[in-house]
């Protein structure tokens, strides 16, 4: 079933993205980004969903933010499969999935005004690109293995 393969591959890719992100935090001693939680809060605000009092809302945003990342990861894999990309060479698949994941995550963050990629430094772009490349590679390899 193509959808179940995409779900598995997207989840594997999300795990790779998270692992590379955490490794970057360790190596550069940088703090975690709050963009996922900020976007969850902004979405709740736009949807008029009350996340509770200040403490409860903070805790819910902390859970919702990463869940949105998993949704984006799986959606990118499903979209890739739906577009017929499963027969592309591994390198092309990696780049296509990387691009889908970056657009799927940074697009909404930009639209919600959580971030503005036009203001990012080269270091910011590399810090965003490398984990997404890990996502693309692991997702592409997983899809190929499940074929």
C-alpha positions in Angstrom: 0.0 0.0 0.0 1.7 3.3 -1.1 0.2 5.4 1.7 1.4 3.1 4.5 4.9 3.1 2.9 4.8 6.9 2.8 3.7 7.0 6.5 6.6 4.8 7.5 9.2 6.6 5.3 8.0 10.0 6.5 8.2 9.0 10.1 11.7 7.6 9.5 12.7 10.8 7.8 11.3 12.9 10.7 13.4 10.9 13.1 16.5 11.6 11.1 15.7 15.3 10.9 15.2 15.4 14.7 18.4 13.5 15.3 20.5 15.8 13.1 18.8 18.8 14.7 19.7 17.6 18.2 23.2 16.8 17.2 23.5 20.4 15.8 22.3 21.7 19.2 25.0 19.6 21.0 27.8 20.5 18.6 27.1 24.2 18.5 25.7 24.4 22.0 22.7 26.2 20.7 19.3 26.3 22.3 16.2 24.7 20.8 14.2 26.7 18.3 10.8 27.8 19.3 9.4 28.1 15.8 7.3 24.9 16.0 5.7 25.9 19.3 5.2 29.5 18.0 3.5 28.2 14.9 1.2 25.9 16.9 0.3 28.9 19.1 -0.4 31.1 16.1 -2.5 28.4 14.4 -4.5 28.0 17.6 -5.0 31.7 17.8 -6.1 32.0 14.1 -8.5 29.0 14.6 -9.9 30.6 17.8 -8.9 27.5 19.8 -8.2 28.2 23.5 -5.2 26.3 24.7 -5.9 27.0 28.3 -4.2 29.2 30.9 -0.6 30.4 30.4 1.0 27.2 31.8 -1.3 24.8 30.1 -1.1 26.7 26.8 2.8 26.6 27.0 2.7 22.8 27.6 0.2 22.2 24.8 2.3 24.3 22.3 5.3 22.2 23.4 3.5 19.1 22.3 1.7 20.5 19.3 4.8 22.0 17.7 6.7 18.7 17.3 3.5 16.9 16.2 3.1 19.5 13.4 6.7 18.5 12.3 5.7 14.9 12.1 2.5 15.8 10.1 4.7 17.8 7.7 7.2 15.0 7.3 4.5 12.4 6.5 2.6 14.8 4.3 5.8 15.4 2.2 6.3 11.7 1.8 2.7 11.2 0.8 2.8 14.1 -1.6 6.0 12.7 -3.2 4.4 9.3 -3.6 1.2 10.7 -5.0 3.2 12.7 -7.6 4.8 9.5 -8.8 8.3 10.2 -7.6 8.9 6.7 -6.3 10.7 5.7 -9.5 13.2 8.6 -9.6 16.9 8.0 -8.9 17.9 8.1 -5.2 19.7 11.4 -5.5 16.8 13.1 -7.2 14.4 11.6 -4.7 16.5 12.9 -1.9 16.5 16.4 -3.3 12.8 16.4 -4.1 11.8 15.2 -0.6 14.2 17.7 0.9 12.6 20.5 -1.0 9.0 19.3 -0.2 9.9 19.2 3.5 11.5 22.6 3.5 8.6 24.2 1.7 6.1 22.3 3.9 7.7 23.5 7.1 9.1 27.0 6.2 6.1 28.0 4.0 3.6 27.9 6.8 6.1 29.4 9.3 6.5 32.3 6.9 2.8 32.7 6.2 2.1 32.7 9.9 4.9 35.4 10.4 6.8 33.1 12.8 9.9 33.6 10.7 11.1 35.4 7.6 13.7 33.4 5.6 14.7 36.6 3.8 16.4 37.7 7.0 18.2 34.4 7.6 22.0 34.3 7.7 24.0 31.7 5.8 24.4 29.8 9.1 20.6 29.8 9.6 20.1 28.4 6.1 22.7 25.6 6.6 21.1 24.8 10.0 17.8 24.4 8.3 19.0 22.7 5.1 21.2 19.9 6.7 18.4 18.3 8.9 16.0 18.6 5.9 18.6 16.8 3.7 18.8 14.1 6.3 15.0 13.8 6.2 15.1 13.6 2.4 17.8 11.0 2.3 16.3 8.7 4.9 12.8 9.1 3.5 14.1 8.3 0.0 16.1 5.3 1.1 13.2 4.0 3.2 10.7 4.3 0.3 13.1 2.4 -1.9 13.6 -0.3 0.7 9.8 -0.7 1.1 9.2 -0.9 -2.6 
